Amino acid sequence: MLKNYLKIAIRNIQKHKGYSFINVFGLAVGICCCLLIFLYVKDELTYDRFHTNVDRIYRINSEIDWFGNKDLMGASNLVEAKEYADRIPEIEVFTRYKGTALVIKKGEEYVSQYGALFTDAGTFEIFDYQVLDGSLEGALDNLNSIVISRSIAEKYLDRVNVAGEELTIKLEGKLEQFIIEAVFEDFPINSSLNPNIYFPLEKSNDFKNMNPARAWNSIGNTSILMLKEGSDPKEVEKKLREVRLQLNPDEDSWASGIVSYLEPLKNFHLNTAVQGSSGVANASDPTYSYILGGIGLLILILACINFANLSVARSIPRAKEIGLRKVLGAQRKQIMLQFLGEAFYVSLIAFVLGLILAEMLLPTFGQLTNKTFIDGVWNDTYLISACLVVVAVSGLLAGSYPAFFVSRFSVLKSLSGKVK
């Protein structure tokens, strides 16, 4: 029976090519647009989720009171992260970032390089690094040791297995030789942190020249904490403020107007209220994601309505077909299943075509949105399943009118052609 319904559906598609093309292609384009838009939105909403401990990672932000006006900054000073970690038991590990520009020698030329950071070894415990060569254990113990990403290794040494080799780098005005201790895989594109080179924080002139007693008055680096399992970030925030007040050497200083608080890693990318910090990419306005998501859903709904509308419009001219099938002994239930089956077949064809179109247009869409979608459309089973459900519902709506209403026509009325 199902095979027979499929044959009838194919014959109707072939018989009415123009109508079938508009109906199938219209729904396919709607599915394609929806898939591409929702891939973009999903990419925006899932920034930094690939880290195993993402729910326990926080940045120390600063709320600064400028004569009654409050600014939020994703930055802190060089001493507070360590001081907090020493005094607050809920903090498992910390790391600090301080950005720097440098020049690397490649052959006989010197190339300017960005994305370099001074940091603590704690970064290798907090975030997930895939080591390609060497070892991260004790990698920054030596002041002239560095850890680099795959892209840096390939750019300057043309290969990944370079642990133990040297790079000539001009850092903070001084030309030195640095030993590569490890090479790690580049972070995914949807990451707020995209480090290229790590130097020991103790190598930084800011750290070496820092006066701990006055450091609370300056804000210029990023501090990241990883809390222990089950810790309440609100309670930790209270303790941050207590420690800050306790260690701030001068209550009347500018530092007394700074309040430290925690921001989850998951919020970094879409929190435009906070000004940026070293090593962390600028935030993106979430409004665009919500608007695009609404547009994508609207496009799909309109495509489904159009599909259902055209299917209903084609059902009345088929009244004679229904009459003949009844004369030949077909029951109403069989006619209902035929119309529903045809609608599902056509919607399924449109769904597959929409997937193919989305996969073909994905590279171009990536260029337009300045994004790289590594997994592609086919690998996103959740998104595909959601679209399939919507298409199935549209097929049900498209087939329900002829299935439940037109199939009720009497044989005489169907064959007379007087159906309105």
Summary of the structure (lengths in Angstrom):
residues: 420
radius of gyration: 31.1
end to end distance: 29.7
largest distance: 98.6
contacts: 1332
relative contact order: 0.18
helix: 50%
strand: 21%
